[in-house]
Amino acid sequence: MDLFILYLKYYIIPTLLISTVLLTLLLLFKRIYYEQKKPLKESITNKVEIFLTEMILSKSNKEILRKNLSEFRKEIPLHKSWCKEMVINDMIRFKQNLKGKSAEHVNYFYQVLKLNTYSAGLIRDFRNYNKCEGFYHYQALDYKEGMPLIKPYLKHSNIIIQSNANMAYISLSKNIMESFKEFSAKISFLNSIKIMDIFHEKKVPMPKNIDEWIATNNNSVTRLGLKTMVYYNYRNRSKEIIALLKKEDDVLKKEVLITVRELFLTEAKEDLMSLFETSSVEIKSEILESLKVIGDESIIPFLKHQIQLETNKDIKLKAVDCLNQLNKTALDELADMDSDTAKMVKHVREIYL
């Protein structure tokens, strides 16, 4: 015990005190450095924005633009990484708000200032964050010349690098649908969302082979196909969509049920009611959500039966909500016979209770 107190007194406490003082000084110096550099960075930011605006809107030929860009390089510390990042971020912002030749000018400046080389260096860097930053530069600036550099990372062992590389590669591809051939076998939920964002941003026409997407054995591709059908409001394969409810994968079933209600596939009513009894709680909930949208008077007996016999409170509440949407009179009759149902009716009709 005495030895421990000795170590505490002469080693541990002094070490902690010195560490605390050093850390405080380090943070203080960093703050002072930041405040000193802040006016310079703000000045450069304004200079970059003014210059890019003038150059993008300029009708000068490439020789004059190149000369102006060369002079501009001397006016800012473009050899510094933070300055390169600042200029690239401004270019991305301009690119996202411009179209046509003006947008093409941004890529020309990107190359002349050799910022594409900086982005390539980030991709080759051993740090994951820098790699993803480089992918983002190429994707946001639509720099198609960078595709060969991205391609080796499409099947990278690190899932984050792989995901970001795939999204950049798909976005840069002239034929976005063809680029799926390079895609890894399984498409994650996050990648599906990113792909849908690309469809929206690039205004991609509906894939001609969309029917094949829901005929594959790869459930992740099927889910993406369903999302795509919803996005394009494509209802021509309603039978095939409904048939997917027979699959064992609950994640796929959930996507099918969302598709059924988003595309308003009223012909799916019987299939949903048949599926109900053998489904998990989550799928039952999704079925009732879909029936609430596509249902009609024909499903009232089914709903009344479920409300009377269902033991799971959450599912019963969903069924009450569904019946309330379709026929309030029928629901009131059930409420008169059961106090629990009456409470649920009050809840769905007065949501703040």
Disulfide bonds with the S-S distance in Angstrom:
none
